[in-house]
C-alpha cells in the first residue's frame, strides 16, 4: 500500500527521527559532551561515529524503499552540531541524492539540537528561523519555510501556483525528574510553538503547516493542528504501538501535527497517513521484558552498536 501511494500518486514523504546522542567524538569545552569522546567511559571513537552516521543514512534510504519515494524532508533530534549533520548528508550514501540541510545552534546544556534535511529537487528554502525558549537553556524550535517545487519526481521547476510549506521541528523538554518539575520548561516551549502556529494561521488560514518532533508526551495538543491517521505498516515492518519502549511498555512520544490544509483528503480521496518505521534492523530482542525494542547505540557504558532508542515516524501525503 505504501509503495503504491508514494510512487503512483506522487505523494510527499516526510520522516522524523530522534537519533539519540548523534555526537562527534571531539570534546567541545562549551558543551556537556564529555561522555562522547574517545577517552571517556563510553569510548566514543570516530569509527563508532561513522557506523552510526552510515546507519542513519541507510535508514533514510530504507524509508524510500518502503514508500517508493525518498523522504522530501527528514527532521532529526539530538544532533550535536552542524558538522555531524554535514557528515550525514555529504559523506554517506545520501551524498548523491540531492539533500541539503538546515541546522541552527541552540543553547541546550547537553549541546543537542534539531536539524532538517530536505530534497533540493522538491523544495527550496525561503526563510529560516530558530525560535528560542525564553528563560530556559533548552533546544530551540527550528522553523523553515519552503517553496514547493513539486510533490515527487525530478526535473521540477518553480511554479507560481505552488504554495509555501511551513515546517517546524521540535524536541520539547523531557519529563526527567518528574513531569511536575519539568512543567514550566515544557509549557514555555509549547507556548512558543503555539505562538508560531497562531501567527502563521492568522496570516493565512489555509497555510500548509507540518510540525514534527519528539514531544516527550504521548498526546500533545497544539491549537489549529491535528494528528494524521495511522496506516497499516508495510509487511517489511514490525507492527509496534510506539516509538520508544521503557520497562517493557511502548510509548509514542514522536509525532506529526498538521494544519487543516494538509490533514484533509486530497483529490484522490486520500488523507495523510503515518506509520512507525519499525524495520527489523532497528530492533533487537527485549530480554528483560520479552518482545522487541529499539536497538540503542549504548546500553549504559556498553557499546551496543544500534542507532537510537527511538524509532522513526513517516508521513505520506
C-alpha positions as CSV (number, residue, x, y, z in Angstrom):
1,X,0.0,0.0,0.0
2,X,2.7,2.5,1.0
3,X,4.8,1.9,-2.2
4,X,1.6,2.4,-4.3
5,X,0.9,5.7,-2.6
6,X,4.4,7.0,-2.7
7,X,5.1,6.1,-6.3
8,X,1.8,6.0,-8.2
9,X,0.2,9.1,-6.6
10,X,3.4,11.2,-6.5
11,X,2.9,11.8,-2.8
12,X,5.3,13.7,-0.5
13,X,7.1,11.6,2.2
14,X,8.2,13.2,5.4
15,X,10.3,11.5,8.1
16,X,11.2,12.4,11.7
17,X,13.7,10.6,14.0
18,X,15.2,11.2,17.3
19,X,18.7,9.7,16.6
20,X,19.7,9.7,20.3
21,X,23.1,11.3,21.0
22,X,24.4,11.8,17.5
23,X,27.6,13.3,18.7
24,X,31.0,13.7,17.2
25,X,33.9,12.2,19.2
26,X,35.6,15.5,19.9
27,X,35.4,17.4,23.1
28,X,33.7,20.8,23.0
29,X,34.7,22.8,26.1
30,X,31.5,24.9,25.8
31,X,29.2,21.8,25.9
32,X,28.5,19.0,28.3
33,X,29.6,16.3,25.8
34,X,32.5,14.8,27.7
35,X,31.0,11.3,27.8
36,X,31.0,11.1,24.0
37,X,34.8,11.3,23.5
38,X,37.4,8.5,22.9
39,X,38.8,8.8,26.4
40,X,35.6,8.8,28.3
41,X,33.9,5.7,29.7
42,X,31.9,5.1,26.5
43,X,35.0,5.2,24.3
44,X,33.1,7.1,21.6
45,X,35.5,6.9,18.6
46,X,35.5,8.1,15.0
47,X,34.8,4.5,13.7
48,X,31.8,4.2,16.0
49,X,30.6,7.7,14.9
50,X,30.9,6.6,11.3
51,X,28.9,3.4,12.0
52,X,26.1,5.4,13.5
53,X,26.2,8.1,10.7
54,X,26.1,5.5,8.0
55,X,23.2,3.6,9.7
56,X,21.1,6.8,9.9
57,X,21.7,7.3,6.2
58,X,20.8,3.7,5.5
59,X,17.5,4.1,7.4
60,X,16.5,7.2,5.4
61,X,17.1,5.2,2.1
62,X,15.2,2.3,3.5
63,X,12.2,4.6,4.1
64,X,12.4,5.4,0.3
65,X,12.5,1.6,-0.4
66,X,9.3,1.0,1.6
67,X,7.3,4.1,0.4
68,X,8.5,4.2,-3.2
69,X,9.8,7.7,-2.7
70,X,12.7,9.1,-0.8
71,X,11.7,11.4,2.0
72,X,11.4,15.0,0.9
73,X,12.0,16.1,4.5
74,X,13.9,14.4,7.3
75,X,13.6,16.0,10.8
76,X,16.3,15.0,13.3
77,X,16.5,15.4,17.0
78,X,19.6,15.0,19.3
79,X,22.2,16.1,16.7
80,X,25.3,17.8,18.3
81,X,26.2,20.3,15.7
82,X,26.4,21.3,12.0
83,X,29.4,19.1,11.4
84,X,27.6,15.8,12.2
85,X,24.7,16.8,10.0
86,X,27.0,17.7,7.2
87,X,28.8,14.3,7.6
88,X,25.4,12.6,7.2
89,X,24.4,14.5,4.1
90,X,27.8,14.6,2.3
91,X,29.8,11.5,3.5
92,X,27.2,8.7,3.2
93,X,25.0,7.1,0.6
94,X,22.9,10.3,0.8
95,X,25.7,12.3,-1.0
96,X,24.3,11.6,-4.5
97,X,20.6,12.0,-3.5
98,X,20.2,15.8,-3.7
99,X,19.8,16.5,0.0
100,X,20.5,19.8,1.7
101,X,20.1,20.6,5.3
102,X,19.2,23.3,7.8
103,X,20.7,23.5,11.3
104,X,21.0,26.2,13.9
105,X,23.0,26.0,17.1
106,X,20.9,26.2,20.3
107,X,21.7,26.8,23.9
108,X,20.8,23.3,25.2
109,X,23.0,22.3,28.1
110,X,24.0,19.0,26.6
111,X,24.7,20.6,23.2
112,X,21.9,18.8,21.3
113,X,19.9,20.5,18.6
114,X,17.3,19.7,15.9
115,X,18.0,19.7,12.2
116,X,16.1,19.3,8.9
117,X,17.2,17.6,5.7
118,X,15.4,18.4,2.5
119,X,15.5,17.4,-1.1
120,X,16.7,20.2,-3.5
121,X,14.7,18.8,-6.4
122,X,11.4,19.2,-4.5
123,X,11.8,22.1,-2.1
124,X,13.6,25.5,-2.0
125,X,14.4,27.2,1.3
126,X,12.8,30.6,1.6
127,X,13.1,31.5,5.3
128,X,14.8,30.0,8.4
129,X,14.4,31.0,12.0
130,X,15.5,29.5,15.3
131,X,12.8,30.0,17.9
132,X,14.3,30.4,21.4
133,X,12.5,29.4,24.6
134,X,12.7,32.4,26.9
135,X,14.1,31.8,30.4
136,X,15.4,28.2,29.7
137,X,18.5,26.7,28.2
138,X,16.9,24.0,26.1
139,X,16.6,23.2,22.4
140,X,15.3,25.9,20.0
141,X,12.4,25.2,17.7
142,X,13.6,25.2,14.1
143,X,11.3,26.9,11.6
144,X,11.8,26.7,7.8
145,X,9.5,28.0,5.1
146,X,9.9,26.2,1.8
147,X,8.7,26.9,-1.7
148,X,7.3,23.6,-3.0
149,X,8.7,22.9,-6.5
150,X,6.7,19.7,-7.0
151,X,5.5,16.7,-5.0
152,X,7.7,14.0,-6.4
153,X,9.9,13.2,-9.3
154,X,12.8,15.0,-11.0
155,X,13.2,17.9,-13.4
156,X,10.7,20.1,-11.4
157,X,10.7,23.9,-11.6
158,X,9.2,26.6,-9.5
159,X,5.6,27.5,-10.5
160,X,3.6,30.4,-9.1
161,X,0.6,28.2,-8.2
162,X,2.6,26.1,-5.8
163,X,2.4,27.4,-2.3
164,X,4.7,27.6,0.7
165,X,5.2,24.7,3.2
166,X,5.9,25.8,6.8
167,X,7.9,23.2,8.8
168,X,8.7,23.3,12.5
169,X,11.0,20.7,14.1
170,X,10.7,20.4,17.9
171,X,12.4,18.5,20.7
172,X,10.5,19.5,23.8
173,X,12.0,19.3,27.3
174,X,11.8,15.9,28.8
175,X,10.0,14.9,31.9
176,X,13.3,13.9,33.6
177,X,13.0,14.5,37.3
178,X,9.2,14.0,37.1
179,X,6.5,15.7,34.9
180,X,5.7,18.3,37.6
181,X,9.3,19.5,37.9
182,X,9.6,20.0,34.1
183,X,6.2,21.6,33.6
184,X,7.5,25.2,33.4
185,X,10.0,24.3,30.7
186,X,7.5,22.3,28.7
187,X,4.8,25.0,29.0
188,X,7.2,27.6,27.8
189,X,8.3,25.6,24.8
190,X,4.7,24.8,23.9
191,X,3.8,28.4,24.2
192,X,6.5,29.4,21.7
193,X,5.3,26.7,19.3
194,X,1.6,27.8,19.7
195,X,2.5,31.4,19.1
196,X,4.3,30.5,15.9
197,X,1.4,28.4,14.6
198,X,-1.1,31.1,15.5
199,X,0.9,33.7,13.7
200,X,1.1,31.5,10.5
201,X,-2.6,30.8,10.6
202,X,-3.6,34.4,11.3
203,X,-1.6,35.5,8.2
204,X,-3.0,32.7,6.1
205,X,-5.8,30.4,7.4
206,X,-5.0,27.9,4.6
207,X,-1.3,27.8,5.5
208,X,0.3,24.4,4.9
209,X,2.0,23.6,8.3
210,X,3.8,20.5,9.4
211,X,5.1,20.2,13.0
212,X,7.2,17.2,13.7
213,X,9.3,16.2,16.6
214,X,9.9,14.5,19.9
215,X,7.2,16.0,22.2
216,X,8.2,13.8,25.2
217,X,4.4,13.4,25.5
218,X,2.0,10.8,24.3
219,X,-0.8,13.2,23.4
220,X,0.5,16.7,22.6
221,X,-2.0,19.4,21.7
222,X,-1.5,22.5,19.6
223,X,-4.5,24.6,18.7
224,X,-5.1,24.7,14.9
225,X,-3.2,21.5,14.2
226,X,-4.2,17.8,14.4
227,X,-2.5,14.4,14.1
228,X,-2.7,12.4,10.9
229,X,-4.4,9.0,10.8
230,X,-2.4,5.8,11.2
231,X,-1.8,3.4,8.3
232,X,-1.2,-0.4,8.5
233,X,2.6,-0.8,8.2
234,X,4.2,-2.5,5.3
235,X,4.8,-6.2,5.6
236,X,8.6,-5.5,5.8
237,X,8.0,-3.6,9.1
238,X,7.1,-4.7,12.6
239,X,3.7,-3.6,13.8
240,X,4.6,-1.8,17.1
241,X,2.4,0.6,19.1
242,X,5.0,3.2,19.9
243,X,8.3,4.8,19.1
244,X,10.1,4.1,22.4
245,X,10.0,1.2,24.9
246,X,10.7,1.7,28.6
247,X,10.5,-1.1,31.1
248,X,8.5,-3.2,28.6
249,X,5.9,-0.6,27.8
250,X,5.7,1.1,24.4
251,X,5.1,4.8,24.2
252,X,4.6,7.1,21.2
253,X,6.2,10.4,22.0
254,X,7.2,11.3,18.5
255,X,4.5,13.0,16.4
256,X,3.4,14.8,13.3
257,X,0.9,17.6,13.8
258,X,-0.7,19.1,10.6
259,X,-2.8,22.1,9.7
260,X,-6.2,21.5,8.1
261,X,-4.8,22.5,4.7
262,X,-2.6,19.3,4.8
263,X,-4.6,17.0,7.1
264,X,-7.5,16.6,4.8
265,X,-8.5,14.3,2.0
266,X,-7.0,15.3,-1.4
267,X,-8.4,14.9,-4.9
268,X,-7.8,11.1,-4.8
269,X,-9.8,10.9,-1.5
270,X,-6.6,10.1,0.4
271,X,-5.9,11.7,3.8
272,X,-2.3,11.9,5.1
273,X,-1.2,8.7,6.9
274,X,1.6,8.0,9.4
275,X,3.5,4.8,10.3
276,X,6.1,4.0,12.8
277,X,9.1,2.8,10.8
278,X,9.9,-0.4,12.8
279,X,12.3,-2.0,10.4
280,X,13.9,-5.2,11.8
281,X,17.4,-3.7,11.6
282,X,16.4,-1.0,14.1
283,X,15.2,-3.6,16.6
284,X,16.6,-6.2,19.0
285,X,15.1,-8.7,21.4
286,X,14.0,-7.3,24.7
287,X,15.5,-9.9,27.0
288,X,14.1,-8.4,30.2
289,X,10.5,-7.8,29.1
290,X,10.2,-10.1,26.1
291,X,9.2,-8.9,22.6
292,X,11.4,-6.4,20.8
293,X,12.7,-2.9,21.5
294,X,14.7,-0.3,19.6
295,X,18.4,-1.2,19.3
296,X,20.3,1.6,21.1
297,X,23.8,2.7,20.4
298,X,24.7,2.2,24.1
299,X,23.3,0.3,27.0
300,X,24.8,2.1,29.9
301,X,28.6,2.3,29.1
302,X,28.5,-0.7,26.8
303,X,28.5,-0.1,23.1
304,X,25.5,-1.9,21.7
305,X,26.0,-1.0,18.0
306,X,22.5,0.2,17.4
307,X,21.2,3.6,16.2
308,X,18.7,5.0,18.6
309,X,16.3,4.3,21.5
310,X,13.6,5.8,19.3
311,X,12.0,4.5,16.1
312,X,11.4,6.9,13.2
313,X,8.0,8.0,12.1
314,X,7.0,8.5,8.5
315,X,4.2,10.6,6.9
316,X,2.8,10.3,3.4
317,X,0.5,13.0,2.0
